[in-house]
Amino acid sequence: MKFILTLVLAMSVQVVLAQHLPGISTGTYSGVNGVFANPANVVDSRYKWDVNLLGFNIGVGNDQASFNLNKLSDLAGDSLRNIFIGKNGESTNALLNLAVHTPSFMLQVGKKNGVAFTSRARVLFNAHDLDGELANRLLEGNENIDDLPYSIGSAQNMIVNANVWAEAGLSYGRIVFDEGPHFVKAGITGKYLAGVGNTHLQLGKVQATLDYDDVQEDAYLKDATGRVSIGVGGINVADFDAANLTKFESSGFGADIGVVYEYRPGSGDDKASNAYKFRVGLSITDIGSIKYKKDPTSTGGYDLSVTGTERLYLSEFDDVSMDDINQKLDGMPHFTPIGDASSPTYGVSLPTAMHALVDYNILRGLYVGLQGTVSMVNVSSKPYNSQYYSSISLTPRYETSWLGVYLPLQHNALTGTNIGAALRLGPLYVGSGSILSALTQESKQVDVFFGIRFGMTKK
């Protein structure tokens, strides 16, 4: 089943948990990187102007994972796959996010306005309720047959999807209230979305038995029912490589909106330093969608039925590419095509999320921030949509204009609790939302970010 294997394998060895620059993006000296978290940060920044030359945000995570950086040398091939998919029949949920931040800049305009241009390329995979035993069987082929027969009984839809796109944004922010100790600013980002590709697979409430034929030396399904839906728009992500990032097949528009309130009991004259005692921020990011045209050769729905003494051998899908899968299924008696009267196009939502931040200045340079993120995307009825997972994080930090030390503690709905660390030193920033957890114990998440940025602080 090569069309499934490619996506599952990508999930198993490259799963990435997304949180935009944990600690740094919500800090006082976040610069243009703070605009991604809340566009209101574009105005009244500690910088007159700020440029992010290049940045990367990558990592690994899965709710069935078990990972320890101290055992990194032991991870290779099968062991790595088994860690992230798991070896049991429990459902697996996973997230992959890769963000490449290309040049972005921010500029303060007068005393009450700020503008920014931002750009980045993004890759996002999701797996929902994927049967771990089935996934391993597809990847292993006829290895490790001792655990067969195995019953597959999914009450939920198993979903795997992948989205690749680039975006360019224009941000504007303005101070809307500034009287006494009370200060309010708001901002908005409009984004042009260049879609590269969307690929999605849904196995609808599959009931089956997976067994092994000793004579033919092949695994097979029997007593199987369910529904299989496959969809491709733009570039086939199953055949994706880095060169595809510049092949824009579709387009759309998106937006981020945000507002920040700050309590400033005494501003002082040092504009390069923070003025607030505490601040509260609220933002909604990744509003919008990308419109794709369905690829008729790789998109379709089928009812699966294997009854009585019938067998569906998994080897029948060996070497079948995503481009040929519809033709293959159309010619198999166990798959009945479902008529598709829907539109030839479909809209893939961005991973919309709402963020709330409370940040407190304990004393000069020392802060603690509490942030909650809630996913706002429907995946169950729209299997092509990607999403982030809801989370809450607490980040103590120490910051000056040239130095920042951050200790993010996060709990999210996918990988549980993680402890990270980050450092900003002059133009360089590097960090992870889970490095301390991965070094000290078995963790379900490993991620890293790094980049180069510079700016001119206010005098």
PyMOL commands that set and color helices and strands:
alter all, ss='L'
color gray80, all
select helices_A, chain A and resi 2-14+31-35+39-42+69-74+78-85+132-140+237-239+242-246+314-317+322-330+435-440
alter helices_A, ss='H'
color red, helices_A
select strands_A, chain A and resi 47-61+91-109+113-131+150-153+157-179+182-213+218-234+250-263+278-293+300-306+312-313+335-337+345-349+353-363+366-375+391-399+403-406+409-412+416-419+421-425+428-432+445-457
alter strands_A, ss='S'
color yellow, strands_A
deselect
rebuild
show_as cartoon
